[in-house]
Each structure stands twice: as structure tokens, then as C-alpha cells.
Amino acid sequence: MTQLLWNGLFVGSFYALVALGYTMVYGIIRLLNFAHGDLYMLGAFVGFGVLSVAGGLATGLGFVALLIVMVISMLVTGTAGLLLERVAYRPLRGAPRLSVLITAVGASFALEYGMRLVAGPNPEVYPVRLAGDPVNLLGARITIQQASLILIAILLMAGLQWLVMGTETGRAMRAISQDPTAALYMGINVDAVIARTFFIGSALAGAAGVMAGGYYGKIDFLMGFIIGLKAFTAAVIGGIGNIKGAMLGGLTLGLLESIGTAWIGGQWRDVFAFSFLIIFLTLRPTGILGERVTERV
Amino acid sequence: MTSNLAMSPARARELFDRIQQNRHLGLVGLAVALLAPFITATNYALSVMTSALLFVMLAVGLNIVVGYCGLLDLGYAAFFAIGAYVSGVLATRYGWPLLATVPVVIVAAVVAGIVIGGPTLRLRSDYLAIVTLGFGEIIRITANNLTITGGPSGIYGIPGIMLLGVDLSGPVGLYYTCVVVVALAVLGAARLGRSRLGRAWRFIREDEDAAEAMGINTYRVKLAAYIGGAIWGGLAGILFGAQLSAISPPSFTFLWSALILMAVVLGGMGSTPGVVLGAIVISVLPELLREAADYRYFVFGILLIIVMIFRRQGLWPARAVERQPRRDRRRAEEHDVRKAKEEVP
């Protein structure tokens, strides 16, 4: 049982990291960024590329190398997110919601199959693996690396929380999410803040991608699809647009999946998670922490 | 001849408009579909053309949801899968003739449409997009895990269509069956789009709040669009099973849903001729450009973005104004003349 909880928390912290980017972008410009899961995939591949180039040097350093690679990968995915916003989403600000959603699907497709062109259709094996010796803790087998990955995830989330609640950029983000026009009148550079939001959200997804690569050891160009869906589910469970909600939702989904899988069998894991999404939307569409939002006409 | 070739842009546009507005366009399309096997009728050509027809049917069905009503459905392949699997299971395990499975498939599609659309259509339309995406995965994984659906290897040995003792399972028979069914499906969807319900759909697409204020029950009307799309998809699934005689979960991935969406968006959301053309292009183009297969989906993705930014109405846009039938116009003119006479005593 402790093992199940532990696994759930571990997977849940991945979901939470990816869900954060989803929920930030949604919170500010009400856009479902379908390509978000693919930025996670991009992060994993950038990490893979850097590790392959660095070769033996990196594999010798192990965990430290992974940290450095993670930072590089965050910068690259962040920039990719910026570009995506500039090229695909900004020209459509103010366009009907359907057009923006379709653009997001197109962006997701372009990223997936663009990566397939670059890296080939077959899965790649990560050069650095994080399979350390397990330690027994309250009856669960925990590796040091797992614990440190969770720690990194927690640090990133805490940093984000500080950024949004404690800095000027964060205040501007919250202002835009309440009313973009009024924020513009108050002298906030709306475009720049939205671009920054994309950068941060995409960078977090990239970090999660490298972690997943190092932990699971195998990456492929479609790996972002399911995780994107799961992250969205997590964001909805927590209350979409709410940063604490995304973290809570990620952990909740991780735990639910872990326990649900033990109960009904591993092959039903995704079905279980998505059914949960539908049930949640029926019973409590605002999520655990979400407030009732009145639609502006 | 030379003057024709050196047409001014204005005249070219006018000509194009006239072609677009032609009343007999549908009949011309049908004639082309009926005569195509006389030009080339190899098994390969027939199978490509049959696939194109199925794709047209799917695109027209998705057009009801996306084009008319403005709801993004990203799991349309799920209904296609439901149709194919329900009819396949009934035909192979219980020995039903394929035609007898049609009512069951319709019921199954409607139920699935209500289960997914019911809770989500009350919410913002974005939620529908992602829930349908999840639904597509649920159906595919379920088909992969259950034993009645044959698991990962799927169902094989689905019989062809028999109608009144005539065997239509050969390539030619199947092709013409598809021509008839798809023609009816296209006609049906187009008529539905012009009906009272269709006007309500377009109203909701343009401005949901205004539609609600005008007394349209937006929830029920949206659910109707979603269920309509589900039925079209389910019926196309039956034909798919009949064509391939074997179905398996990899046939129903997100890629399919995305390609159907691509056909609708590229052709022109809400425009029947546009969507038909888009579907034919999307399904036949890969056959012509085999060597570019690796680039195909990448280009599709970029194309979706470009179309949305620069030409949102698609290649063959829907008309903004409904064309009046000639009979109505004449009546209106007579009425005006009579009125003018009455006013001048």
C-alpha cells in the first residue's frame, strides 16, 4: 500500500509539472495549448541530444549531468514555446475560439511529426538511467533518484508559486488573467507578459520531459500525447487556471491512477484516468480548488 | 480560346463564384463518382476510391459538429470505431447479416454521443475538445483490452453486404454501394444544414449567448449536432468493416480524427462541396505522393496553422447568404408586381 502511494506521488509530480504549464496558459489567455504535451516530448529529445553529444563525460557524471541537461533543455523548450506563441497563437488573438483550438492541434501535429523527421520513428534509449539502489522506507522501495526528482519538482513548483505571487511579472500575469484590456490600460505590456508565461510553462514541461527520459529510459515522438491529456485531466481536477490546483490535481491523479491500476489492472490505466476526467466534469466542473467563473459576454 | 486563357482576375472570380453556386454541382459530383470506374477499375484504384468515399462520409459527418455548430470534436474516430466494432462483432460472432446491424449501430452511436456530449456540452466548448480526445483513447484502449473485440488483433472475416440476395461484396459492388450510401449521407447532411435545426446550429456557432437569448435551447441543439455526427461516423464504420473485412484498434487512433478534421478545415468549415473536396484531397493525395510520406503529417500540421491564420473560411467557403430557390424568387416577384398594381388604382 505504501508502495502504491509512493508510486502515485512520483508519477503525480510529473503530471503536476506538465499541468502547471497548461493551467498557466489557460489561466491567462483561456487557450488550451494542445502542443503543451509535445513541448514535454521536445524537452526529452533535447536532453537526449545533449547527452548523446556529451557522450561518456555525461554518463560518468550521472545525476549531476542530468541536472545540467535539464537546465539546457528547459531553455530550449522555453524558447520553442515563445516561438510557438509568436508564430501560431499571437496572430489569432481575438479570433473565434474554434480557430485557435484548431491552430493548437496543428501546432501539436507539426511538433510531433517534425520530431519524427528529425529523430526517426523508433523509440530512443536514454543514455543516463536513474536506477539506483532502493531504500526501504515504511515498507516501500524508494530510490534516492526518485526522491531527488520529486524534490526538484517541488522546488520548481515552489519557485513558480513565488514568481506568480511575489514578483512584478506575476502580478502582471494575474492582472491579465482578470481583464486583459484593463491590464493594457494600466500600462502592462500584455504581449510580453503572455510570452513570458509561455516561456515558463514550456520550460517546466521540458524539465518534466528530461526527468521522464532519465527515469523511464525510453522516449518516442508520440510520448507527449498521452501525458498532455493526463496533465489536462490533472489541471481540471485541481481547477483549471489555478496554480495550486494544478499541483494538487497532478498528485491526486497520480494517486488515483496508482490505486486504480492495482485494483482493475494496468491495461485499463488510461481508460480509468480519462473516465475520471469525464466524471469530474459532470459532477464538479470547476475542480477541487476552482471557483465558479462567470462567463463574460 | 485565347481570351479565355487570359481572363482578368475579376472575371475569373466571377466564373468561380458561378461554378460554386451551381445548383447541379451535387449531380455532377455524383456523375463523376458513378463514371470513375469506367476510366480505371483495377482493384487498387477501386479500393482507393472506396476509401475516399468513406472519408467523404466521415468528413461530412464531422462537418455537422465542427462546421455547422462550431464544436471541436477531436475523437471522431471513436464513433467510426463504435460502428465498425458493433457491426463486426454482431456479424462475425452472432452471424447477423451486415444490413441488420445498421439499427443497432445507430443506437450505439446515439448512446455514445449522449454519454460524452451530455455532461460536456453544458460546459465551455474547449472542454468538449479535450474530452472527445480522451474519449477516442478510451474507445481504442477498450477495444484493445476486451476479448469480445478480439483484443489487439481485432476482428476478421467480416462478411460483405448482401442486399435482397444480391452479393455486393466484390470491389465493384462495394464501390457502388458506397457511392449510393455516401451520396445520401452528403445530401442528408446538407439538407440538415439548411433546416431549422441547421440555422440554429450556425446561430450558436456565431454567437452562443445571442442564440440563447433568442430562445434557442443551446444545450439540446448542440447535443443534436453531436449525435448527428455520431450517427454519420457509426454508419461509415459499417462500410469500413465491409471494405476491409478486418478491423483492429490501430485503425482508430487520434491520427484518423485529426485527418478528418484536417479535411473539414481545409475544405471549408460548414461548406458541403468544400468538405467533400477536402476529404477527397486528403485521402487521395498520399496515394499520389508516396515518397513524401514522411513529410505528410508535418506538412498537414503546418497547413492547419496557415489556413487558420490566413484563410479561416477554407478553400471552398460556405456561402454566407442562403441562395433562394428560383421558384421562391419568382413568387416573391409576382407578389411585388401584384402589390404594385394594387397600390396604383
Interface residues (C-beta under 8 A of the other chain):
Chain A: R30 L32 V87 A88 P91 L92 A95 P96 R97 L98 S99 V100 L101 I102 T103 V105 G106 A107 S108 F109 A110 L111 E112 Y113 G114 R116 L117 F225 I226 L229 F232 T233 V236 Q267 W268 D270 V271 F274 S275 L277 I278 L281 T282 P285 E295 V297
Chain B: V66 G70 L72 L74 I116 G118 P119 T120 R122 L123 R124 S125 D126 Y127 A129 I130 V131 L133 G134 F135 E137 I138 I141 T142 N144 N145 R205 D209 F254 A258 L261 V265 M269 D294 Y295 R296 Y297 F298 F300 G301 I302 L303 L304 I305 M308 I309 R312
